[in-house]
Amino acid sequence: MANERTDTKGTGSVTVTLIKSPTGFNRSQLAVVRGLGLRRIRHSVKLKDTPDVRGMIHKVRHLVTAE
C-alpha cells in the first residue's frame, strides 16, 4: 500500500520501475522521476530505502512500482 509506513531497518534497498511515461503530467513529477534515476519505461533502479526516496516514490506512485 502506498500510504503504509515502512520500516527502513529491513533490507535497506528498494527497486523502483517506471511503468508509465511522465509525459502529460506536471513537470515537477518528471523531475522526481529523473531524480530517482529512471530514464525510460520498464527501466529499474535499486535505491537505498530512506524516507527521502520513499517520499519521491509516493509523489509519483501512479507512474512507478516499488518492490
N, C-alpha and C positions, 0 to 999 in steps of 0.2 A: 504494500500500500504506500502511496506517495506521501501521505501525511503522518505515517507512523514514525516515531523516533527510533533511530538505530543506535546500537552500541558500537562505538569506534574501537573497542578493545578486542573485537573479533579477529577477522582475517587480516585487516589492515589495508585491504585494497578492494576496489570496485571496478567492474568492467562496464564501460558505457558504450553503447552502439547507437549511431544515428540511424533512425528508421524513416524519417520524413524530412523533406527539404525545408530549410528555414525561409525560403523564398516566399514572399507574400505575408510574412509575419513582421512584427516590429523589428527594427534594426538592432535594438539592444539584445534581442534574442539571438540574432545572427552573431553578435559579438560574444555572447555567452557560449554558443556552440563552438566558435573559433577558439575561445579561451579554454575550453575543455580539450582542445586538440583534435577535434573532429573535422575532417575535410570533405568527405563525400558520403553518400548514402551507403549503409552497411559497413562503414568504417568503424572499427572498435579500438578503444584505448583502455589501458589499465591505469587507474589513478589511485592515489593514496586516499583512504577513506577518512576525510576530515570534514568538519562542519562547513567549511567554505565550499568544498566540492559538492557536498550534499545540497547546499543552497542553490548552487548553479544548476544541478540536476533538477531540483524542484522547479526552478524558473522555466526550464524548457522540457518538462516532463511529458508534454504532448508530442515532442519531436524525437525523444530518445528512449531507450530501455536501459535499465541498470540491473546488474546481476552481482 
